Amino acid sequence: MLSCARTRHLAACISTSLIAGMVLAGEAPAVAVAVIRPPGVWVRADAAPSTSALTANRCPGAGARHTSPAVLRRALLCLVNRARMSTGLSPLRAERHLTRAASGHAADMGRRHYFAHVSPSGTSALSRARAAGWRGGVGEVIAWGCGLRSTPRATVRAWLNSPPHRSIILGSARAAGVGVKRLAGCGGRAYWVMDVG
């Protein structure tokens, strides 16, 4: 967990959690996914968003590292929605309860220096969403990166290049909350969380 986030080469960690399994492989930034779905919710893993969805400059702050958390959150959600719309899906609407849960988790990972869907105290994505007032199902993707690999664009690109993450982003969710925690070191570190429901 912690050793994954503190590796020298950034390319040393991708963790994918599906029910009880964890797989480690190389990719930067580090990304992880947890799937918690209510019955009847489908995910779409076959759709591939167009590359122009992430390269266009229509999402202010998409390549930024040093700006406000609000700008970073909006840029990431804008990029996700551009990717969704390029595959014919409707955009996700920002949802305050999911944003509260995602922001709290990003801040907690940054404060306690870990990278996982389940906190050291045992709280899961679903329990955080419930505590924030969300009552539906939850899917969660997280990322950690340094320097240019910590931008909203680099984070969304990493998620979309990973089939389990792409299945969450391009799934049937209608709402999302984005959290980001910026820290000093290695050209600017960022912990990212996106909860969808």
N, C-alpha and C positions, 0 to 999 in steps of 0.2 A: 504494500500500500504506500507507505511513506517513501521507501527506497525507490519506488517507481517514479515518484515525482521529483526526486533529487538526483537523478542520474545526470551525468555530464553531457551526454549527447542528445538529449531530448527525444531521440528516436528509439528509446528503449522500452516504451510502454504503450500498449493498448490493452485495456481490459474490457471484456464483454461478459456481462452477467446476465444469464437467462435462467431464471428459477434458482438452480443451485450450482451452476457451473461457472468457472472462470477460465478464460483463455488469455495467455499473454503472447504478444507478437510485437513487431516493430512498426511504428508509424508516428509521425509528428504532425501536429501536437498530439499529446496523449488524449485518447477519447475513450469513453465507456458508455455502455447503454444498459438500462434495466427495462424490462418489459413487464408491466403490470396492466393487464387488460380485463375489462369486464366481459362477460359472454357477449358474443355478437359483434365485437369491434374487430374490424379487419385491418390489416396493414398491406401496403402495396410496395413490394420489394422489386418488381420488374421495371418500373418506370425509371427512366434516366433523365434528369433535368438537363436542359441545354447549358453549355458552358457559358453562353452569353448572360445567363441568369446571374452568375457570380462575378463576371468581369465588367458589366455595365456600371457606370457611376451614378446610378439612380437611387442608391441607398447612402445618404450622407453618413459619414463616419465608418464606412465598411472597411477601409484600410487603416483606420486610426488605432493608435496605441495609447495616446496621451490626450484623453478628452473625458468628459463626464460619464459616469456610469449610465445615466439616462440615454445619452447619445449612443453609447455602445450597445445597450439593450435594444433600442429602436433599430439600429443598423443590423443587428443579428436577426431580429424578427423580420425585417424587410427582406434580407437575403433569403431566409427560409421561405417566405411567401413568394418571392420571385421564382425560386426553384419549384415550389408547389404549382404555381400558375403555369410554368413552362411545361408541366406534365398534365395540365387540364384539371388540376385540383383547385378547390377554393382556398383562399388565404385563411390563415389562422388569425383569430382576433385576440388581442391582448386581454388577459383576464387577471384581475387584481389578486385573487386568492392564489392562483398558480404563480404569479409574480412574487408574491410574499414568500411562498414556500421555496421557490428557486433562489431568490435573493438570500434568504436565510441560510440555505445550504451552501451556496458559493462563499458567503462570508465565513461560515463555520469551517469549511475546508481550508480557506486562507488563514484563518486565525489559529487553527490547530494543526496545520501542515499535514493534511492527509488528502487522499484522492480516492474516493469510493462512494458508492450509492448509499451504503449503510454507514452512519457515523460511528465513531468509537463508542458512543453511548448507546448505540443500537437503534437509532431512529432510521426508518426507511423512507423512500420517496412517498409512499402512500400515507404513512403516518404524519409526515411533514405537511402534505397537502391537506389531510383531514384537520390537523391543528390550525392550518391557515384558513379553514372554512370551505374548502372545496369538497364536494360530495360525489363527484363522478370518478371514473377510472383514471389512472395516471400512467403515462409513459415518461421516461426520463432519459436524457442524454447529457453527459458531462464531458468537459474537456479541460485540459491544462496545457499552457504553452508559454514560451518565452519570446521576447522580441517580436519579429515579424510573424512568428507563428502563434502569436496571441491575439491577433486582430479578429474582428468578426468574420471577415472574408475567409481567412485561413481556417478558422474553426468550423464554419459551415462546409467548406470544401472537404475537410477531413471527415466530417460526419457523413457527407454524401458519398464519399469514396469507400465507405464501410457498409456492406449490406444490412447488418442489424440496425445501425444508426439511421440509414436511409429509410428503412421500413417504419421507423418511428416518425421521422420527419414527413414522409410521404404517405402516412397512414390516414385513417378516417377521423382523426381528432379535429375538433373545430376551434379549440382555444389553446392558448399557450401563455406561459409565463417564463421570462428570461431573467436570470441572475448572473451578475459578474462581480468578481472581486479582484481588483488590481493591486499588485504589490511591487515593491522595488526589487531589484536584482535581475540579472541576466537580460538586460535590455527591456525590462518590464514584464513581470509575470501576470498571468490572468487565469483565474479559475472561472469556468463557464458552466452554467446549469440551464437546461431548458426542460421544463415540465409541460407536457401536453395532455389534454383530456377532451 
